[in-house]
């Protein structure tokens, strides 16, 4: 079934520990201790991202197990966060924190109210719920505080009204604005929405019917790139984010049964396509190669148009970059490479070493890898790397580093979610079977 990777060389734990330690430092220091909200990025007066907050909730168990934070402190941080979301205002008012059990994409760090007139986001709420459920699975003893973690996390997940968020074609809408109603965009085509659909189907209170998953899967695009067949999505992170929580090894839905692979193998192939695209480097960007790749949604040096070595280049700011199709302006994201570690360690580890030791993009920074860099963007003499490096760190980037390195090291996040009844029910209702899921069915 799988294209067999060569066995990776044994790597010293300090490499992984350093990656995780610096990534977790973001959640230690970019969190409001009074409400548990995590800043979207390290820019002045920037709001909270609920996805970053969900990643923080998922990060605390890993951090405890790796000695990065004490158990008692992690528990208090989790409780502070969950209590905030339990007590925060839900309603149609434009300055609420959420509505119908979902939450606004960005919240003010201090007040926790909606920021920037942003959308009520279904997928970002899903990542927040995944973090809540991870914490609930980890803090599982009979103490009053740990029982409170579980009670709040389950209640908040069960409150989400997935049926309200379903569009006429059966798929899930991207979101809603109190001023104008539902966003016209739907979750269609393979992407990070995989986790969203599993959680929507697994709800014991407001579940979507299995037909919603079938409606989503009907929009998939199967492509052939660099002698590999796979379910296409351009940005690399779309092949990773759902996998931070769900172990897709050996389990298949109807689509993957027909193709003879699983979503884990699909992500492996997407990773290899990214590396091969960088080797091919059809647009001739500086630095691309076997150990320098990683095109995904990321911060960028633009908007700008510069003449580089006689070629007029267009550079973009934050965009959904992708390969081998989609936007490519020479901007690479090291974090997205690290997050592919479980899928293809034999190509990821040399790239990580290149980013750390050759390009020196990690160790001198407090949180490790910044969002992205671009060696083709030369605006001023003597710029770092003779190119551009993002000035920011993003919680959305650093969380997957912590979780996916841990999935490679021990599988802890996967193990926690394999015991979550909502995940299991959602997978079954989506038509998944095989592997650990069938074993679970027989033992529950």
WOURWO-V928287 format. One record per residue. OMEGA is omega as a letter, one per 30 degrees, with the letter a starting at -180 (NA if undefined). Layout:
<<OMEGA> <OMEGA>>
//
This chain:
<<a> <l> <a> <l> <l> <a> <a> <l> <l> <a> <l> <l> <a> <l> <a> <l> <l> <l> <a> <a> <a> <l> <a> <l> <l> <a> <l> <a> <l> <l> <l> <a> <a> <a> <l> <a> <a> <l> <l> <l> <a> <l> <a> <l> <a> <a> <l> <l> <l> <l> <l> <l> <l> <l> <l> <l> <l> <a> <a> <l> <l> <a> <l> <a> <a> <l> <a> <l> <l> <a> <a> <l> <l> <l> <l> <l> <l> <a> <l> <a> <a> <l> <l> <a> <l> <a> <a> <a> <l> <l> <a> <a> <a> <l> <l> <l> <a> <a> <l> <l> <l> <a> <l> <a> <a> <a> <l> <a> <a> <a> <a> <l> <a> <l> <l> <a> <a> <a> <l> <a> <l> <a> <l> <l> <l> <l> <l> <l> <l> <l> <l> <a> <l> <l> <l> <l> <a> <a> <a> <l> <a> <l> <a> <a> <a> <l> <l> <l> <a> <a> <a> <a> <a> <a> <a> <l> <a> <l> <a> <a> <a> <a> <l> <a> <a> <l> <a> <a> <l> <l> <a> <l> <l> <a> <a> <l> <l> <a> <a> <l> <a> <l> <a> <a> <l> <l> <a> <a> <a> <a> <a> <l> <l> <l> <l> <a> <l> <l> <l> <l> <a> <a> <l> <a> <a> <a> <l> <l> <l> <l> <l> <l> <l> <l> <l> <a> <l> <a> <a> <l> <l> <a> <l> <a> <l> <l> <l> <l> <a> <l> <a> <l> <a> <a> <a> <a> <a> <l> <a> <a> <l> <a> <l> <a> <a> <l> <a> <l> <l> <l> <a> <l> <a> <a> <a> <l> <l> <a> <l> <l> <l> <a> <l> <l> <l> <l> <l> <a> <l> <l> <a> <l> <l> <l> <a> <l> <l> <l> <l> <l> <a> <a> <l> <l> <a> <l> <a> <l> <a> <a> <a> <a> <l> <a> <a> <l> <a> <l> <a> <a> <a> <g> <a> <l> <a> <l> <a> <a> <l> <a> <l> <a> <l> <a> <a> <l> <a> <a> <l> <a> <a> <l> <g> <l> <l> <a> <l> <l> <l> <a> <a> <a> <a> <a> <a> <l> <l> <a> <l> <a> <a> <a> <a> <a> <a> <l> <a> <a> <l> <l> <l> <l> <l> <a> <a> <a> <a> <a> <l> <a> <a> <a> <a> <a> <a> <a> <l> <a> <l> <a> <a> <l> <a> <a> <l> <a> <a> <a> <a> <l> <l> <l> <l> <l> <a> <a> <a> <l> <l> <l> <a> <l> <l> <l> <l> <l> <a> <l> <l> <l> <a> <a> <a> <l> <l> <l> <l> <a> <a> <a> <a> <l> <l> <a> <l> <a> <l> <l> <a> <a> <a> <l> <a> <l> <l> <l> <l> <a> <l> <l> <l> <l> <l> <l> <a> <a> <l> <l> <l> <a> <a> <a> <a> <NA>>
//
